[in-house]
Amino acid sequence: MRGKEICENDLKVNGGSFTLAQVESFLGISRQAIDKKVQDDALLAVRGPQRRRRYPVAQFTADGILPGLQDVLKNLPSANGWFRFHFLTNTDSHLGGRRPIDLLMDGKIDPVVRAAKAVGVQGA
């Protein structure tokens, strides 16, 4: 239960989440296209109540999906949505104590990809 509370709090602190219908409306694409983006690591989804997907708001900009997100997600060693969300929204020593999501917002994709590749690598 404690882990679930931590995840929910992390989500809330980082802007909450969109429902599938909200993402459809925001991106102007179908449910099938959204599913394809999740499968292709171009969009992050986390499991919520009743195993329904939720889409963290932190991955979106006013223009759509955060640039570089797909490159980062493809280089993380886990496909677990909560693991990925945690990586993006918490400070990382490989990034000088900055959060990957903040660097992506600043357009600094390469250092975040390198940090993603270093996750779980001993001595990296």
N, C-alpha and C positions, 0 to 999 in steps of 0.2 A: 504494500500500500504506500509506503514512504516514497519509493521510487516513482510511482505514478503521480504522487503529489508534486514531487520535484519537477517532473516533466511538464505537468500542467502549469506550474508556476513559471517555468522557463518560457513556455509558450505565451502565457499572459504578459509577462514582462517584455517580451519581444514583439508585441503588437497583436497577439492573438492569431486566429486562423480564419480562413475563408471556407465556406462549404463548397461542394461541387458546383451547385447552382451559381454561387457568387463568382467562382472562377470562370465558369462558362460565360457569364455576362461580362466580366471584366476583360477577358481575353478575346471574347467574341468568337469562340470556337466550340465545337461539339464535345459531348462527354467522351466520345470515342477518341477524339484528338487529344483530350486531356489525359486519358489513360495511356495513349501512345507516348506522350511527353514524359509521363512518369516511368514507363517501361524503358524509354531511351535515356533516362537520367537527365532530362531537360527540365524537370519540375519535381519538387520535393513534396511528398505526401507523408503524413504521420497517421497512425491508427488512433482513432478516438473511441468513444463509447459505441457499443454494438459493432465494433470493428469497422466503422465508417471512416473513410479517408477525410482528413482535414489538411488544408494547405496553408502552411505558415505564411502570414502576411509579410514577414521579413524578407522573403525571396522575390518580392514584387517591387517594381518601381512605378512611377506614374505612367510609363510607356509600355509596361509589360513585365516580363521575367528579367530578373537581374542578369546583366551580361556576365559571362564567365561561369555561371552556376553549373552548367552542364559539364564543363571541363573539370570543375572541382568534384562534383558528385561521381563522375566516372573514375576518379583517382582515389577515392576513399576505399578502404579495405572492407567495408561492410555496406550492404544494401538496406540495412535497417534504418527506417526513416527517423526514428528518435536519435540514433547514433549520429546520423548526418546532421540533424538539427543542432544537436549538442556541439558538434565540431564547429559549425558555422557561427554559433552565437556565444561561444565562450572564448576567453583569451587563449592565445597559443604562444608558447615560448619561441617557436620558429618565426613568429611574426612580431617579435619584440614586445610581446604582451598585448598585442592588439587582437581584436576579434576578426576572424576571416570575413564575416558579413560586412564589416565596416570597410575593409580594404576593397572588397568587391564593389561596394557603393562608390568608392573613390576611383574605380576603374583599374585597380591594381590586381590583375588576375594572376599573372605568373607567380608571384610569391605565395599566393593562396594555393595554387595547384601544387607547388613544391611542398608546402606544409601538408597538404592532403596526402601526397605520396609518402611523406615521412611518418604518418600516423602508424603506430604499431611497429615501426622499424627500429630495432635496438641500435642505439648509438647514432641515430640520425640527427 
